[in-house]
């Protein structure tokens, strides 16, 4: 798990540096978009709690 976090952080760092240097979106851009999509879908697809009367 730690290796996965380190790898994604490295890709995000490379992507940020490439954006700053004007090289266009780097390899981390897709990773960031994927993480955001997973986080948003996790919250939207969660079952809703039912209120008890």
Biotite code that builds the C-alpha atoms (Angstrom):
import biotite.structure as struc

atoms = struc.array([
    struc.Atom([0.000, 0.000, 0.000], chain_id="A", res_id=1, res_name="UNK", atom_name="CA", element="C"),
    struc.Atom([2.844, 2.367, 0.827], chain_id="A", res_id=2, res_name="UNK", atom_name="CA", element="C"),
    struc.Atom([4.445, 1.659, -2.535], chain_id="A", res_id=3, res_name="UNK", atom_name="CA", element="C"),
    struc.Atom([1.181, 2.527, -4.291], chain_id="A", res_id=4, res_name="UNK", atom_name="CA", element="C"),
    struc.Atom([0.932, 5.842, -2.452], chain_id="A", res_id=5, res_name="UNK", atom_name="CA", element="C"),
    struc.Atom([4.567, 6.639, -3.218], chain_id="A", res_id=6, res_name="UNK", atom_name="CA", element="C"),
    struc.Atom([4.125, 5.789, -6.896], chain_id="A", res_id=7, res_name="UNK", atom_name="CA", element="C"),
    struc.Atom([1.017, 7.935, -7.267], chain_id="A", res_id=8, res_name="UNK", atom_name="CA", element="C"),
    struc.Atom([2.680, 10.818, -5.415], chain_id="A", res_id=9, res_name="UNK", atom_name="CA", element="C"),
    struc.Atom([5.660, 10.579, -7.757], chain_id="A", res_id=10, res_name="UNK", atom_name="CA", element="C"),
    struc.Atom([3.405, 10.652, -10.813], chain_id="A", res_id=11, res_name="UNK", atom_name="CA", element="C"),
    struc.Atom([1.514, 13.651, -9.454], chain_id="A", res_id=12, res_name="UNK", atom_name="CA", element="C"),
    struc.Atom([4.793, 15.456, -8.789], chain_id="A", res_id=13, res_name="UNK", atom_name="CA", element="C"),
    struc.Atom([6.024, 14.759, -12.312], chain_id="A", res_id=14, res_name="UNK", atom_name="CA", element="C"),
    struc.Atom([2.712, 15.993, -13.704], chain_id="A", res_id=15, res_name="UNK", atom_name="CA", element="C"),
    struc.Atom([2.867, 19.191, -11.650], chain_id="A", res_id=16, res_name="UNK", atom_name="CA", element="C"),
    struc.Atom([6.439, 19.902, -12.745], chain_id="A", res_id=17, res_name="UNK", atom_name="CA", element="C"),
    struc.Atom([5.572, 19.333, -16.401], chain_id="A", res_id=18, res_name="UNK", atom_name="CA", element="C"),
    struc.Atom([2.614, 21.714, -16.121], chain_id="A", res_id=19, res_name="UNK", atom_name="CA", element="C"),
    struc.Atom([4.822, 24.379, -14.541], chain_id="A", res_id=20, res_name="UNK", atom_name="CA", element="C"),
    struc.Atom([7.412, 23.962, -17.285], chain_id="A", res_id=21, res_name="UNK", atom_name="CA", element="C"),
    struc.Atom([4.733, 24.242, -19.960], chain_id="A", res_id=22, res_name="UNK", atom_name="CA", element="C"),
    struc.Atom([5.072, 20.693, -21.226], chain_id="A", res_id=23, res_name="UNK", atom_name="CA", element="C"),
    struc.Atom([1.340, 20.024, -21.036], chain_id="A", res_id=24, res_name="UNK", atom_name="CA", element="C"),
    struc.Atom([-0.406, 17.572, -18.746], chain_id="A", res_id=25, res_name="UNK", atom_name="CA", element="C"),
    struc.Atom([1.999, 14.970, -17.477], chain_id="A", res_id=26, res_name="UNK", atom_name="CA", element="C"),
    struc.Atom([1.451, 11.332, -16.509], chain_id="A", res_id=27, res_name="UNK", atom_name="CA", element="C"),
    struc.Atom([0.014, 12.335, -13.143], chain_id="A", res_id=28, res_name="UNK", atom_name="CA", element="C"),
    struc.Atom([-2.949, 14.170, -14.654], chain_id="A", res_id=29, res_name="UNK", atom_name="CA", element="C"),
    struc.Atom([-4.777, 10.950, -15.488], chain_id="A", res_id=30, res_name="UNK", atom_name="CA", element="C"),
    struc.Atom([-4.067, 9.532, -12.043], chain_id="A", res_id=31, res_name="UNK", atom_name="CA", element="C"),
    struc.Atom([-5.478, 12.630, -10.365], chain_id="A", res_id=32, res_name="UNK", atom_name="CA", element="C"),
    struc.Atom([-8.600, 12.574, -12.540], chain_id="A", res_id=33, res_name="UNK", atom_name="CA", element="C"),
    struc.Atom([-9.077, 8.871, -11.803], chain_id="A", res_id=34, res_name="UNK", atom_name="CA", element="C"),
    struc.Atom([-8.776, 9.413, -8.054], chain_id="A", res_id=35, res_name="UNK", atom_name="CA", element="C"),
    struc.Atom([-11.262, 12.290, -8.169], chain_id="A", res_id=36, res_name="UNK", atom_name="CA", element="C"),
    struc.Atom([-13.717, 10.207, -10.198], chain_id="A", res_id=37, res_name="UNK", atom_name="CA", element="C"),
    struc.Atom([-13.441, 7.289, -7.786], chain_id="A", res_id=38, res_name="UNK", atom_name="CA", element="C"),
    struc.Atom([-13.936, 9.537, -4.762], chain_id="A", res_id=39, res_name="UNK", atom_name="CA", element="C"),
    struc.Atom([-16.995, 11.238, -6.246], chain_id="A", res_id=40, res_name="UNK", atom_name="CA", element="C"),
    struc.Atom([-18.564, 7.972, -7.424], chain_id="A", res_id=41, res_name="UNK", atom_name="CA", element="C"),
    struc.Atom([-17.989, 6.403, -4.018], chain_id="A", res_id=42, res_name="UNK", atom_name="CA", element="C"),
    struc.Atom([-20.089, 9.100, -2.370], chain_id="A", res_id=43, res_name="UNK", atom_name="CA", element="C"),
    struc.Atom([-22.808, 9.191, -5.024], chain_id="A", res_id=44, res_name="UNK", atom_name="CA", element="C"),
    struc.Atom([-23.317, 5.431, -5.212], chain_id="A", res_id=45, res_name="UNK", atom_name="CA", element="C"),
    struc.Atom([-23.410, 4.865, -1.450], chain_id="A", res_id=46, res_name="UNK", atom_name="CA", element="C"),
    struc.Atom([-26.751, 3.559, -0.194], chain_id="A", res_id=47, res_name="UNK", atom_name="CA", element="C"),
    struc.Atom([-28.811, 6.244, 1.456], chain_id="A", res_id=48, res_name="UNK", atom_name="CA", element="C"),
    struc.Atom([-29.697, 5.861, 5.106], chain_id="A", res_id=49, res_name="UNK", atom_name="CA", element="C"),
    struc.Atom([-33.395, 5.445, 5.798], chain_id="A", res_id=50, res_name="UNK", atom_name="CA", element="C"),
    struc.Atom([-34.994, 7.528, 8.472], chain_id="A", res_id=51, res_name="UNK", atom_name="CA", element="C"),
    struc.Atom([-36.752, 5.607, 11.204], chain_id="A", res_id=52, res_name="UNK", atom_name="CA", element="C"),
    struc.Atom([-39.979, 7.165, 12.412], chain_id="A", res_id=53, res_name="UNK", atom_name="CA", element="C"),
])
